[in-house]
């Protein structure tokens, strides 16, 4: 009965945070009908309606909003209790929920997972690849790998590696359209634009004390850095890409850098996770594993 109650509470919180039975069911990996039965059973037990819902909308009732606050506190205390016991164990275990940026996650974290799983056979992984901002606390994520400026001052952040970006293009493109000699020349080029860049269509450069902001434009805009990488290889334009994507191509000449004396603002790659009196051992060993893997000068820069 206690297990069923906690199952119902977790189901309620999933729906309340997403205001969608479909999304909550996907997160919990159950079908929507099962989730609806859990919520109806919980409402019957409590004797109140927790949601007002129709075919298009789900809204918390006043009772539901009050209950959500108490349930979040209960689950937080339960997680802290689990973490306290787990931290005492020399055998990390459990499901580790990770959110990873698409290109970096696929290129540099996924290949390392077999080694990690071999080291910790009682840890299972659930991976979410996305370049959108994910709220670690609201979406029940154990570890998020993030690139760039951190928004969440309340989260614990561990630096994994620097993130250096370069301007690059294929030899074919440069032969056809010429090399830019100064940042302002980019305004005349077809630039491949990452739509999730914090500065939008403006690229920032510095050389010593001099700083230049250049509004760029191009025929390809994407929220996927891999797509821009493929477009650059195909001669479609000049891209501003991380060296963790183009390092090999620069070394073998498939892509060439331009405006080498100019640099873009330095950013870093972090692992972030929720604070707490006890950090679960599954989180601690995974973050330590990544730090060791990327220690020193990143291998993609060598």
C-alpha positions in Angstrom: 0.0 0.0 0.0 2.8 2.4 0.9 4.5 1.6 -2.4 1.2 2.2 -4.3 0.8 5.6 -2.5 4.2 6.8 -3.5 3.6 5.6 -7.1 0.4 7.6 -7.1 2.2 10.7 -5.7 5.0 10.5 -8.3 2.3 10.1 -11.0 0.4 13.2 -9.7 3.6 15.3 -9.6 4.5 14.3 -13.1 1.2 15.4 -14.4 1.1 18.6 -12.3 4.6 19.7 -13.5 3.8 19.1 -17.2 0.0 19.8 -17.2 -0.2 17.0 -19.7 -1.2 13.4 -19.2 0.5 12.3 -22.4 3.9 13.9 -21.6 3.7 12.6 -18.0 3.0 9.1 -19.2 5.9 9.2 -21.6 8.2 10.4 -18.8 7.0 7.7 -16.4 7.1 5.1 -19.3 3.5 4.0 -18.8 0.4 4.3 -21.0 -2.0 7.2 -20.5 -4.9 5.0 -19.4 -2.8 3.6 -16.5 -1.8 7.1 -15.5 -5.4 8.3 -15.6 -6.4 5.4 -13.4 -3.8 6.2 -10.8 -4.9 9.9 -10.7 -8.6 8.9 -10.3 -7.7 6.4 -7.6 -5.7 9.1 -5.7 -8.6 11.7 -6.1 -11.0 9.1 -4.7 -8.7 8.4 -1.8 -8.3 12.1 -1.0 -12.0 12.9 -1.7 -11.1 16.0 -3.8 -10.5 16.8 -7.4 -6.9 17.5 -8.2 -7.2 18.5 -11.8 -9.8 20.2 -14.0 -9.3 18.6 -17.4 -10.9 18.3 -20.8 -9.7 17.1 -24.2 -7.4 20.1 -24.6 -6.3 21.4 -21.2 -5.2 20.2 -17.8 -5.3 22.7 -14.9 -4.6 22.2 -11.2 -7.5 22.8 -8.9 -6.8 24.8 -5.7 -6.6 21.6 -3.8 -4.2 20.2 -6.4 -1.9 23.2 -6.1 -1.8 22.8 -2.3 -1.2 19.1 -2.6 1.6 19.6 -5.2 3.7 21.7 -2.8 3.4 19.0 0.0 4.1 16.2 -2.5 7.3 17.9 -3.8 8.5 18.2 -0.2 7.7 14.5 0.5 9.6 13.4 -2.6 12.5 15.6 -1.9 12.8 14.2 1.6 12.5 10.6 0.2 15.3 11.3 -2.4 17.5 12.8 0.4 16.9 9.7 2.5 17.9 7.5 -0.5 20.9 9.7 -1.2 22.0 9.4 2.5 22.0 5.6 2.4 23.5 5.5 -1.2 26.3 7.8 -0.2 27.4 5.3 2.5 27.5 2.4 0.0 30.6 1.6 -1.8 28.5 0.1 -4.6 26.8 2.9 -6.6 23.5 1.8 -8.0 20.2 2.9 -9.5 19.0 4.7 -12.6 21.0 7.8 -13.6 18.9 10.3 -15.5 21.1 12.4 -17.8 20.4 15.3 -20.2 23.1 15.9 -22.7 23.7 18.5 -25.5 23.1 16.7 -28.8 26.5 17.0 -30.6 28.8 16.8 -27.5 26.7 14.0 -25.9 26.8 11.9 -29.0 30.4 12.5 -29.9 32.1 12.5 -26.6 29.9 11.1 -23.8 28.1 8.2 -25.5 31.5 6.6 -26.6 32.6 6.6 -23.0 29.5 4.9 -21.6 30.6 1.3 -22.1 33.7 1.9 -19.9 31.5 3.6 -17.2 28.9 0.8 -17.2 31.7 -1.7 -16.9 33.1 0.1 -13.9 29.6 0.4 -12.3 27.5 -2.6 -13.3 24.6 -1.7 -10.9 24.0 1.7 -12.5 21.6 2.0 -15.4 21.4 5.1 -17.6 18.5 7.1 -19.1 19.7 9.6 -21.6 17.9 12.6 -23.0 19.6 14.4 -25.9 18.6 18.0 -26.4 20.1 21.5 -26.9 17.2 23.2 -25.1 17.5 24.4 -21.5 16.3 21.6 -19.2 15.2 22.5 -15.6 17.1 19.9 -13.6 14.8 20.2 -10.5 11.5 20.2 -12.3 12.3 17.4 -14.8 13.9 15.0 -12.3 17.3 15.0 -13.9 20.3 13.7 -12.0 23.0 15.3 -14.1 22.9 17.8 -16.9 25.8 18.5 -19.2 25.7 22.2 -20.2 27.7 24.3 -22.5 28.1 28.1 -22.0 27.0 30.5 -19.3 25.1 28.8 -16.4 21.7 30.1 -15.4 21.2 28.1 -12.2 23.1 29.6 -9.4 21.4 27.1 -7.0 22.9 24.1 -8.8 26.3 22.5 -8.2 28.5 22.9 -11.3 31.7 21.0 -12.0 33.7 22.1 -15.0 34.5 19.4 -17.5 36.4 21.1 -20.3 36.8 24.5 -22.1 34.7 25.0 -25.2 36.6 26.7 -28.0 34.8 27.8 -31.1 36.4 28.6 -34.5 35.2 30.0 -37.8 35.7 27.4 -40.5 34.7 26.5 -44.0 35.6 24.0 -46.7 38.3 24.7 -49.3 35.7 24.5 -52.0 33.7 27.4 -50.4 36.7 29.5 -49.8 37.9 29.0 -53.4 34.5 30.1 -54.7 33.9 33.1 -52.4 37.2 34.0 -51.0 38.5 34.3 -47.5 37.2 37.0 -45.1 40.1 39.3 -44.1 38.3 41.0 -41.2 35.2 40.1 -39.2 33.1 42.7 -41.0 33.7 40.7 -44.2 31.4 38.0 -42.8 28.4 40.2 -43.6 29.1 39.5 -47.3 29.3 35.7 -46.8 26.8 32.9 -46.4 27.1 32.1 -42.7 25.7 28.9 -41.2 23.8 30.1 -38.1 23.1 28.2 -34.9 19.6 29.4 -33.9 20.1 28.5 -30.2 23.2 30.8 -29.8 22.6 33.2 -27.0 23.6 36.2 -29.1 21.3 35.2 -32.0 22.5 36.3 -35.4 25.3 38.5 -34.0 28.8 37.0 -33.7 31.2 38.5 -31.2 35.0 38.7 -31.9 38.0 40.1 -30.1 41.7 40.6 -31.0 43.7 42.0 -28.1 41.8 45.0 -26.9 39.7 45.3 -30.0 36.2 43.9 -30.0 33.8 43.6 -33.0 30.2 42.5 -33.2 29.1 41.3 -36.6 25.5 40.8 -37.7 25.6 37.7 -39.9 23.1 36.1 -42.3 22.9 33.0 -44.4 20.7 30.6 -46.2 20.8 27.9 -43.5 19.7 28.4 -39.9 19.4 25.4 -37.6 19.0 24.4 -33.9 21.3 21.4 -34.6 25.1 21.9 -34.7 25.6 18.6 -36.5 23.5 19.9 -39.4 25.6 23.0 -39.6 28.7 20.9 -39.5 27.5 18.8 -42.4 26.6 21.9 -44.3 30.1 23.4 -43.8 31.7 20.2 -45.0 29.5 20.4 -48.1 30.7 23.9 -49.0 27.5 25.7 -48.0 29.1 28.5 -46.0 31.2 29.6 -43.0 30.3 28.2 -39.7 31.1 29.1 -36.1 31.6 25.6 -34.5 33.1 24.1 -31.4 36.4 22.3 -31.8 34.9 19.2 -30.2 32.9 18.9 -33.4 35.4 20.0 -36.1 38.8 19.1 -34.4 39.5 16.0 -36.6 38.4 17.8 -39.8 40.7 20.8 -39.1 43.7 18.4 -38.6 43.1 16.6 -41.9 42.2 19.6 -43.9 38.5 18.8 -44.6 37.7 22.2 -43.0 39.9 25.3 -42.8 39.8 28.0 -40.2 39.5 31.7 -41.1 40.2 34.9 -39.2 42.6 32.9 -36.9 43.8 36.0 -35.1 40.2 36.7 -33.9 38.6 34.8 -31.0 35.1 34.3 -29.8 34.0 34.6 -26.1 35.4 31.7 -24.0 32.8 29.3 -22.7 33.0 26.1 -20.8 31.4 22.7 -20.6 29.9 21.8 -17.2 28.2 18.9 -15.4 25.5 20.3 -13.1 23.3 18.6 -10.5 21.0 19.5 -7.7 22.4 20.5 -4.3 21.7 18.5 -1.2 23.2 17.4 2.0 24.0 14.0 0.4 25.1 13.6 -3.2 24.0 10.1 -4.4 27.0 8.0 -5.2 25.7 7.3 -8.7 25.9 11.1 -9.4 29.3 11.5 -7.7 31.0 8.7 -9.6 29.6 9.7 -13.0 30.7 13.3 -12.7 34.1 12.2 -11.4 34.4 9.9 -14.4 33.7 12.7 -16.9 36.1 15.0 -15.2 38.9 12.4 -15.4 38.1 11.7 -19.0 38.3 15.3 -20.1 41.1 16.3 -17.8 43.8 18.7 -19.1 43.8 19.8 -22.7 40.8 18.1 -24.3 41.8 15.3 -26.7 39.8 16.9 -29.5 42.3 19.8 -29.4 45.4 17.6 -29.8 
